[in-house]
Amino acid sequence: MTSPLTSPTPDGRWTPRLWGTLLVLCAAMFLDALDVSMVGVALPSIGADLGLSTSALQWIVSGYILGYGGLLLLGGRAADLLGRRQVFLVALGVFALASLLGGLVDSGPLLIASRFVKGLSAAFTAPAGLSIITTTFPEGPLRNRALAIYTTCGATGYSMGLVFSGLLTQASWRLTMLLPAPIALIALLVGLKLLPRTERERGRGGYDVPGAVLGTASMLLLVFTVVEAPEAGWGAARTVLSFAAVAVLLAAFVAVERRSPSPLIRLGVLRSGPQVRAQLGALTFVGSYIGFQFLVTLYMQQLLGWSALHTALAFLPAGALVALSATKVGAVIDRFGTARLMVLGFALMVTGYVLFLRIDLDPVYAAVILPTMLLVGSGFALTFPSLNVQATNGVDEHEQGMVSGLLNTSVQVGGAIFLAVVTAVVTANAPERGDASPQAVLDSYRPGLLVVTLVALAGLLITLTGLRTRRDQPSVVVARSTPKEAEHVAVRD
């Protein structure tokens, strides 16, 4: 239930309060993405200052991913059950406090713990924020515009994080940890005033405690296993047993969800083709991009000798393109529909990745790197908002948090899995220490870039199946629920 003070006017115009509400939600999305990208550049300084090993430094990144990816399903359902506004504001406050602590601690374990808590809080703000948008803005052009602005704020935060980290780390790595704290605090204070009050869900079977335990445990173990696999070995007994345990937990989770009167995830939503394409598209889209960004950063800093700031500025054209498109993509979605834009966006990203395969030790920026960034940025601007629109359209209001959590889980798990795969492929092809020439190192990167390209190509093929549906309607309706869980799937692509 949304407040009339934050609803669009009858003629579709947004009130100042509605704009303020959207900006608060965008600030949280911006901070989530900013925090992920800023820490990477600061790791060498953190290691030198706190005396941390390479494996310990990895957990500064992985701790955030573990908390974020592992608890998203629970965060999405909690938003539906406890109230989206309440969950969002409490989690945002925890995020601000953890950011402050992360910048003040003087030991590695405490820093890793603060990162885990930040990831945990983001696992609640992300689905709660997305579901506030989808329940405040009516389905159609207004929601498409809001989601386009919201998702591009995330992409802008990721791009700006690279630039900010390059600047702040030169003064102190602690500034990269502290920067999100005041922004989160301001967003929290404004949100207390502007965010619409929502009612807690009632009469829907109570809390699915077994599903929450199994779902959270399976996601935590999956992310932990994927993060640890490159170091422990993909064929190691620990890794194999851990994946087997994940499979058992997921099987038990599915069995519980099929019988629960109030499931953490209503499996009926996955009977919808558009919903499945949105989830798999998010998995491959983010997975390919995170792997690409990782390899490009290594290439520019280790082989070309570029500074952290120089590297960040090389990514800036893609981020700027995404930011400039924020207010326009919604109208494009209204006109052409999500299916076509996802296909076009994936095609642009695949083209950009293929072009980057031409890199050498003396690249011409204007001929290879800049066109790649522009293609990838264009693909990002079209694909990411379309995935969010397609995943949330046609979903009952009381399930918006659930679907938002599921989409964000696909994003985080996709990034963790495919980054681990890319890392493993590059490590397997790494030259021996005696032959670690720049050309040999570059040659070890190419298989990883090929994996990135193939993952994006898989996403393109998945989204192409959506073009077989009717083309005269731009939105989708996914499997809805009824009190008796009678599933009826209607497709409007």
C-alpha positions as CSV (number, residue, x, y, z in Angstrom):
1,M,0.0,0.0,0.0
2,T,1.5,3.3,-1.1
3,S,0.8,6.7,0.4
4,P,-1.2,9.1,-1.8
5,L,1.5,11.7,-1.0
6,T,4.0,9.7,-3.0
7,S,1.7,8.5,-5.8
8,P,1.9,10.1,-9.3
9,T,-0.7,12.7,-10.1
10,P,-3.6,11.7,-12.3
11,D,-1.9,13.1,-15.4
12,G,1.2,11.1,-14.7
13,R,3.4,13.9,-13.4
14,W,5.8,13.3,-10.5
15,T,5.4,15.4,-7.4
16,P,8.5,16.7,-5.6
17,R,7.9,14.2,-2.8
18,L,7.8,11.4,-5.4
19,W,11.1,12.6,-6.8
20,G,12.6,12.7,-3.3
21,T,11.4,9.2,-2.6
22,L,13.1,7.9,-5.8
23,L,16.3,9.8,-5.0
24,V,16.5,8.2,-1.6
25,L,16.1,4.7,-3.1
26,C,18.6,5.6,-5.9
27,A,21.1,6.7,-3.2
28,A,21.0,3.3,-1.6
29,M,21.5,1.6,-5.0
30,F,24.3,4.0,-5.8
31,L,26.1,3.2,-2.5
32,D,25.8,-0.6,-3.0
33,A,27.5,-0.4,-6.3
34,L,30.0,2.3,-5.2
35,D,31.1,0.2,-2.2
36,V,31.7,-2.9,-4.4
37,S,33.9,-1.0,-6.9
38,M,35.8,1.3,-4.5
39,V,37.4,-1.3,-2.4
40,G,39.3,-3.1,-5.2
41,V,41.7,-0.3,-5.9
42,A,42.4,0.3,-2.2
43,L,43.4,-3.4,-1.5
44,P,47.2,-2.9,-1.9
45,S,47.2,0.0,0.5
46,I,45.0,-1.9,3.0
47,G,47.4,-4.9,2.9
48,A,50.4,-2.7,3.4
49,D,48.9,-0.8,6.3
50,L,47.3,-3.7,8.2
51,G,49.9,-6.4,7.2
52,L,47.4,-8.6,5.4
53,S,48.2,-11.5,3.1
54,T,46.8,-11.8,-0.4
55,S,44.3,-14.4,0.8
56,A,43.1,-12.2,3.6
57,L,42.7,-9.3,1.2
58,Q,40.5,-11.4,-0.9
59,W,38.1,-11.8,2.0
60,I,37.6,-8.0,2.2
61,V,35.9,-8.3,-1.2
62,S,34.5,-11.8,-0.7
63,G,33.1,-11.0,2.8
64,Y,30.8,-8.3,1.2
65,I,29.7,-10.7,-1.6
66,L,29.0,-13.5,1.0
67,G,26.7,-11.4,3.1
68,Y,25.1,-9.8,0.1
69,G,24.5,-12.8,-2.1
70,G,23.8,-15.2,0.7
71,L,20.9,-13.3,2.3
72,L,19.1,-11.6,-0.6
73,L,16.3,-14.2,-0.7
74,L,15.7,-13.6,3.0
75,G,15.9,-9.9,2.5
76,G,13.4,-9.9,-0.3
77,R,10.8,-11.9,1.7
78,A,11.5,-9.9,4.9
79,A,10.5,-6.7,3.0
80,D,7.1,-8.3,2.1
81,L,6.5,-9.6,5.6
82,L,7.8,-6.9,7.8
83,G,7.1,-3.8,5.7
84,R,9.3,-2.4,2.9
85,R,9.9,1.0,4.5
86,Q,10.9,-0.5,7.9
87,V,13.3,-3.0,6.4
88,F,14.9,-0.5,4.1
89,L,15.5,2.2,6.7
90,V,16.8,-0.2,9.4
91,A,19.2,-1.9,6.9
92,L,20.4,1.5,5.6
93,G,21.2,2.6,9.2
94,V,23.2,-0.6,9.7
95,F,25.0,0.1,6.4
96,A,26.0,3.6,7.6
97,L,27.3,2.3,10.9
98,A,29.3,-0.6,9.3
99,S,30.8,2.0,6.9
100,L,31.9,4.1,9.8
101,L,33.4,1.1,11.7
102,G,35.2,-0.1,8.5
103,G,37.1,3.1,8.2
104,L,38.2,3.2,11.9
105,V,39.2,-0.4,12.6
106,D,42.9,-1.3,12.9
107,S,42.8,-5.1,12.2
108,G,42.1,-7.3,9.3
109,P,39.4,-9.5,10.9
110,L,37.4,-6.5,12.1
111,L,37.6,-5.0,8.6
112,I,36.4,-8.2,7.1
113,A,33.6,-8.4,9.6
114,S,32.5,-4.9,8.9
115,R,32.4,-5.7,5.2
116,F,30.2,-8.8,5.8
117,V,27.8,-6.7,7.8
118,K,27.7,-4.1,5.0
119,G,26.9,-6.9,2.5
120,L,24.2,-8.2,4.9
121,S,22.6,-4.8,5.1
122,A,22.7,-4.4,1.3
123,A,20.9,-7.7,1.0
124,F,18.0,-6.1,2.7
125,T,18.1,-2.5,1.2
126,A,18.4,-3.7,-2.4
127,P,15.2,-5.9,-2.7
128,A,13.3,-3.5,-0.3
129,G,14.2,-0.5,-2.4
130,L,13.3,-2.1,-5.7
131,S,9.9,-3.3,-4.3
132,I,9.1,0.2,-3.0
133,I,9.5,1.5,-6.5
134,T,7.4,-1.3,-8.1
135,T,4.6,-0.8,-5.5
136,T,4.8,3.1,-5.7
137,F,4.9,3.5,-9.4
138,P,2.0,1.9,-11.5
139,E,3.1,-0.7,-14.0
140,G,3.8,0.8,-17.4
141,P,5.6,4.0,-18.6
142,L,5.9,5.5,-15.1
143,R,7.4,2.4,-13.5
144,N,9.7,1.9,-16.6
145,R,11.0,5.4,-16.2
146,A,11.6,5.0,-12.5
147,L,13.3,1.7,-12.9
148,A,15.5,3.0,-15.6
149,I,16.7,5.9,-13.4
150,Y,17.1,3.5,-10.4
151,T,19.2,0.9,-12.2
152,T,21.4,3.4,-14.0
153,C,22.2,5.0,-10.6
154,G,23.7,1.6,-9.7
155,A,25.8,1.5,-12.9
156,T,26.9,5.1,-12.3
157,G,27.9,4.2,-8.7
158,Y,30.0,1.4,-9.9
159,S,31.8,3.5,-12.5
160,M,32.2,6.5,-10.1
161,G,33.5,4.1,-7.4
162,L,36.5,3.4,-9.6
163,V,37.3,7.1,-10.0
164,F,36.7,8.0,-6.3
165,S,38.9,5.1,-5.1
166,G,41.7,6.2,-7.4
167,L,41.5,9.7,-5.9
168,L,40.8,8.8,-2.2
169,T,43.4,6.0,-1.9
170,Q,46.1,8.5,-2.7
171,A,45.3,10.2,0.6
172,S,44.2,7.2,2.7
173,W,42.4,3.9,2.1
174,R,40.2,4.7,5.1
175,L,38.5,7.4,3.1
176,T,37.2,4.8,0.7
177,M,35.5,3.0,3.6
178,L,34.2,6.2,5.3
179,L,32.8,7.9,2.2
180,P,29.5,5.9,2.1
181,A,28.7,6.6,5.8
182,P,27.6,10.3,5.5
183,I,25.7,9.6,2.3
184,A,23.9,6.7,3.8
185,L,23.1,8.8,6.9
186,I,21.6,11.7,4.8
187,A,19.6,9.2,2.8
188,L,18.3,7.6,6.0
189,L,17.2,11.0,7.5
190,V,15.5,12.0,4.2
191,G,13.9,8.6,3.9
192,L,12.4,8.8,7.4
193,K,10.4,11.8,6.1
194,L,9.6,10.8,2.5
195,L,9.4,7.0,2.1
196,P,5.8,5.8,2.0
197,R,4.5,3.7,4.9
198,T,3.6,0.2,4.1
199,E,1.5,-2.4,5.9
200,R,3.0,-5.7,7.0
201,E,1.7,-8.7,5.1
202,R,-1.1,-10.4,7.0
203,G,-3.0,-13.6,6.5
204,R,-0.6,-15.4,4.2
205,G,0.5,-18.3,6.3
206,G,3.0,-16.7,8.6
207,Y,6.8,-17.0,8.3
208,D,8.5,-19.7,6.3
209,V,11.2,-20.4,8.9
210,P,12.5,-23.7,7.4
211,G,12.6,-22.1,3.9
212,A,14.4,-19.1,5.2
213,V,17.0,-21.3,7.0
214,L,17.5,-23.6,4.0
215,G,17.5,-20.8,1.4
216,T,20.0,-18.6,3.3
217,A,22.2,-21.6,4.1
218,S,22.3,-22.8,0.5
219,M,23.1,-19.3,-0.9
220,L,25.8,-18.6,1.7
221,L,27.4,-22.0,1.1
222,L,27.2,-21.6,-2.7
223,V,28.8,-18.1,-2.7
224,F,31.5,-19.3,-0.1
225,T,32.3,-22.4,-2.3
226,V,32.6,-20.4,-5.5
227,V,34.8,-17.8,-3.8
228,E,37.1,-20.4,-2.3
229,A,37.2,-22.8,-5.3
230,P,40.0,-21.1,-7.3
231,E,42.4,-21.2,-4.3
232,A,41.3,-24.6,-2.9
233,G,41.1,-26.2,-6.4
234,W,37.9,-26.9,-8.4
235,G,38.6,-30.7,-8.2
236,A,39.6,-30.7,-4.5
237,A,37.6,-32.9,-2.2
238,R,36.5,-29.9,-0.1
239,T,35.2,-28.1,-3.1
240,V,33.3,-31.2,-4.5
241,L,31.8,-32.0,-1.1
242,S,30.8,-28.4,-0.6
243,F,29.0,-28.3,-4.0
244,A,27.3,-31.5,-3.1
245,A,26.1,-30.0,0.1
246,V,24.8,-27.0,-1.8
247,A,22.8,-29.4,-4.1
248,V,21.3,-31.2,-1.1
249,L,20.3,-27.9,0.6
250,L,18.8,-26.6,-2.6
251,A,16.8,-29.8,-3.1
252,A,15.5,-29.6,0.5
253,F,14.7,-25.9,-0.1
254,V,12.6,-26.7,-3.2
255,A,10.8,-29.5,-1.4
256,V,9.9,-27.1,1.5
257,E,8.9,-24.3,-0.8
258,R,6.5,-26.5,-2.7
259,R,4.6,-27.4,0.5
260,S,4.8,-24.1,2.4
261,P,1.7,-22.0,2.6
262,S,3.8,-18.8,2.7
263,P,7.0,-19.7,0.8
264,L,10.2,-17.7,0.7
265,I,10.1,-18.1,-3.1
266,R,6.8,-19.1,-4.7
267,L,8.1,-21.5,-7.4
268,G,5.2,-20.7,-9.6
269,V,6.7,-17.5,-10.8
270,L,9.4,-19.5,-12.5
271,R,6.8,-21.0,-14.8
272,S,6.8,-17.8,-16.7
273,G,9.1,-17.6,-19.7
274,P,9.7,-13.8,-19.3
275,Q,10.6,-14.3,-15.6
276,V,13.0,-17.1,-16.3
277,R,14.7,-15.1,-19.1
278,A,15.0,-12.1,-16.8
279,Q,16.7,-14.2,-14.1
280,L,19.1,-16.1,-16.5
281,G,19.7,-12.8,-18.3
282,A,20.8,-11.1,-15.0
283,L,23.0,-14.1,-14.2
284,T,24.9,-14.0,-17.5
285,F,24.8,-10.2,-17.9
286,V,26.5,-9.4,-14.6
287,G,28.7,-12.5,-14.7
288,S,30.2,-11.5,-18.0
289,Y,30.7,-7.8,-17.1
290,I,32.3,-8.5,-13.7
291,G,34.7,-10.9,-15.3
292,F,35.5,-8.4,-18.1
293,Q,36.1,-5.5,-15.6
294,F,38.4,-7.8,-13.6
295,L,40.6,-8.7,-16.6
296,V,40.6,-5.2,-18.0
297,T,41.9,-3.8,-14.7
298,L,44.7,-6.4,-14.6
299,Y,45.6,-5.7,-18.2
300,M,45.8,-1.9,-17.8
301,Q,47.6,-1.9,-14.4
302,Q,49.9,-4.9,-14.7
303,L,50.8,-5.0,-18.4
304,L,50.3,-1.4,-19.5
305,G,51.5,0.2,-16.3
306,W,48.6,2.5,-15.9
307,S,47.8,4.0,-12.5
308,A,44.6,3.3,-10.7
309,L,43.2,6.7,-11.6
310,H,44.2,6.2,-15.3
311,T,42.4,2.8,-15.3
312,A,39.3,4.3,-13.7
313,L,39.2,7.1,-16.3
314,A,39.4,4.5,-19.1
315,F,36.1,3.0,-17.8
316,L,34.5,6.4,-17.5
317,P,33.0,6.6,-21.0
318,A,30.9,3.5,-20.3
319,G,29.7,4.9,-17.0
320,A,29.0,8.3,-18.4
321,L,27.0,6.8,-21.3
322,V,24.9,4.8,-18.8
323,A,24.3,7.9,-16.6
324,L,23.3,10.1,-19.5
325,S,20.8,7.5,-20.6
326,A,19.0,7.3,-17.2
327,T,16.0,9.5,-18.0
328,K,15.6,8.2,-21.6
329,V,15.7,4.4,-21.4
330,G,12.2,4.2,-19.8
331,A,10.7,5.7,-22.9
332,V,12.7,3.4,-25.2
333,I,11.4,0.4,-23.2
334,D,7.8,1.7,-23.6
335,R,8.2,1.8,-27.3
336,F,10.2,-1.3,-28.1
337,G,9.6,-3.6,-25.1
338,T,12.0,-5.4,-22.8
339,A,12.6,-8.4,-25.0
340,R,14.0,-6.5,-28.0
341,L,16.1,-4.2,-25.8
342,M,17.7,-7.1,-24.0
343,V,18.6,-8.8,-27.2
344,L,20.1,-5.5,-28.6
345,G,22.0,-4.8,-25.3
346,F,23.5,-8.3,-25.2
347,A,24.5,-8.1,-28.9
348,L,26.3,-4.8,-28.2
349,M,28.1,-6.3,-25.2
350,V,29.2,-9.4,-27.2
351,T,30.5,-7.1,-30.0
352,G,32.5,-5.1,-27.4
353,Y,34.0,-8.2,-25.8
354,V,35.0,-9.6,-29.2
355,L,36.6,-6.3,-30.2
356,F,38.6,-6.3,-27.0
357,L,40.1,-9.7,-27.9
358,R,42.3,-7.7,-30.3
359,I,44.3,-6.1,-27.5
360,D,48.1,-6.2,-27.5
361,L,50.9,-4.7,-25.5
362,D,50.7,-1.4,-27.3
363,P,47.0,-0.7,-27.8
364,V,45.6,2.2,-29.7
365,Y,43.0,3.6,-27.3
366,A,40.8,5.2,-29.9
367,A,40.7,2.0,-32.0
368,V,40.2,-0.7,-29.4
369,I,39.6,0.4,-25.8
370,L,37.3,3.4,-26.3
371,P,35.0,1.6,-28.8
372,T,34.8,-1.4,-26.5
373,M,33.8,0.8,-23.5
374,L,31.2,2.6,-25.6
375,L,29.7,-0.7,-26.9
376,V,29.7,-2.2,-23.4
377,G,28.2,1.0,-21.9
378,S,25.4,1.1,-24.5
379,G,24.7,-2.6,-23.8
380,F,24.6,-1.9,-20.1
381,A,22.2,1.1,-20.5
382,L,19.7,-1.0,-22.5
383,T,20.0,-4.4,-20.8
384,F,20.1,-3.8,-17.0
385,P,16.9,-1.6,-16.8
386,S,15.1,-4.0,-19.2
387,L,15.9,-7.0,-16.9
388,N,14.5,-5.2,-13.9
389,V,11.3,-4.1,-15.7
390,Q,10.7,-7.6,-17.1
391,A,11.3,-9.3,-13.8
392,T,8.9,-7.1,-11.8
393,N,6.1,-6.5,-14.3
394,G,2.9,-8.4,-13.7
395,V,3.9,-9.5,-10.2
396,D,1.4,-9.1,-7.4
397,E,2.2,-6.3,-5.0
398,H,2.7,-8.6,-2.0
399,E,5.3,-10.6,-4.0
400,Q,7.4,-7.7,-5.3
401,G,10.0,-8.0,-2.5
402,M,10.3,-11.8,-3.2
403,V,10.9,-11.2,-7.0
404,S,13.3,-8.3,-6.3
405,G,15.3,-10.5,-3.9
406,L,15.4,-13.3,-6.5
407,L,16.6,-10.9,-9.2
408,N,19.3,-9.5,-7.0
409,T,20.4,-13.0,-6.0
410,S,20.8,-13.8,-9.7
411,V,23.0,-10.7,-10.1
412,Q,25.2,-11.5,-7.1
413,V,25.5,-15.2,-7.7
414,G,26.2,-14.6,-11.4
415,G,29.0,-12.2,-10.6
416,A,30.5,-14.5,-8.0
417,I,30.3,-17.7,-10.1
418,F,31.6,-16.3,-13.4
419,L,34.4,-14.2,-11.8
420,A,35.6,-17.4,-10.1
421,V,35.5,-19.3,-13.4
422,V,37.3,-16.5,-15.3
423,T,40.0,-16.4,-12.5
424,A,40.4,-20.2,-12.6
425,V,40.8,-20.1,-16.4
426,V,43.4,-17.3,-16.3
427,T,45.3,-19.1,-13.5
428,A,45.3,-22.4,-15.4
429,N,46.9,-20.6,-18.4
430,A,49.3,-18.5,-16.4
431,P,53.0,-18.8,-17.5
432,E,55.6,-20.4,-15.4
433,R,57.7,-18.0,-13.3
434,G,60.6,-18.3,-15.6
435,D,58.5,-17.3,-18.6
436,A,56.4,-14.5,-17.1
437,S,57.1,-12.2,-20.0
438,P,54.4,-9.5,-20.7
439,Q,53.3,-11.3,-23.9
440,A,53.0,-14.6,-22.0
441,V,50.9,-12.9,-19.3
442,L,48.7,-11.3,-22.0
443,D,48.2,-14.7,-23.7
444,S,47.0,-16.1,-20.3
445,Y,44.3,-13.4,-20.2
446,R,42.8,-14.2,-23.6
447,P,41.1,-17.5,-22.6
448,G,39.5,-15.5,-19.7
449,L,38.3,-12.9,-22.2
450,L,36.9,-15.7,-24.4
451,V,35.0,-17.1,-21.4
452,V,33.5,-13.6,-20.8
453,T,32.4,-13.4,-24.4
454,L,30.9,-16.9,-24.4
455,V,28.9,-16.1,-21.2
456,A,27.5,-12.9,-22.8
457,L,26.7,-14.9,-25.9
458,A,24.8,-17.4,-23.8
459,G,22.8,-14.5,-22.4
460,L,22.1,-13.3,-26.0
461,L,20.8,-16.7,-27.0
462,I,18.6,-16.9,-23.9
463,T,17.0,-13.5,-24.6
464,L,16.6,-14.3,-28.3
465,T,13.9,-16.9,-27.3
466,G,11.8,-14.0,-26.0
467,L,11.4,-12.6,-29.6
468,R,9.1,-15.6,-30.5
469,T,6.3,-14.1,-28.4
470,R,3.9,-11.4,-29.6
471,R,5.8,-8.2,-30.6
472,D,2.9,-5.7,-30.4
473,Q,2.9,-5.4,-26.6
474,P,5.9,-4.0,-24.7
475,S,5.4,-5.4,-21.2
476,V,5.2,-8.9,-19.6
477,V,2.9,-10.5,-17.1
478,V,4.4,-13.4,-15.1
479,A,2.7,-16.2,-13.2
480,R,0.5,-14.6,-10.6
481,S,-0.5,-16.1,-7.3
482,T,-3.9,-16.6,-5.7
483,P,-4.8,-17.5,-2.1
484,K,-5.1,-21.1,-3.3
485,E,-1.8,-20.8,-5.4
486,A,-3.6,-21.5,-8.7
487,E,-1.0,-20.6,-11.2
488,H,-2.0,-18.9,-14.4
489,V,0.8,-17.8,-16.7
490,A,0.0,-15.0,-19.2
491,V,2.6,-13.7,-21.5
492,R,2.5,-10.2,-22.9
493,D,5.9,-9.5,-24.6
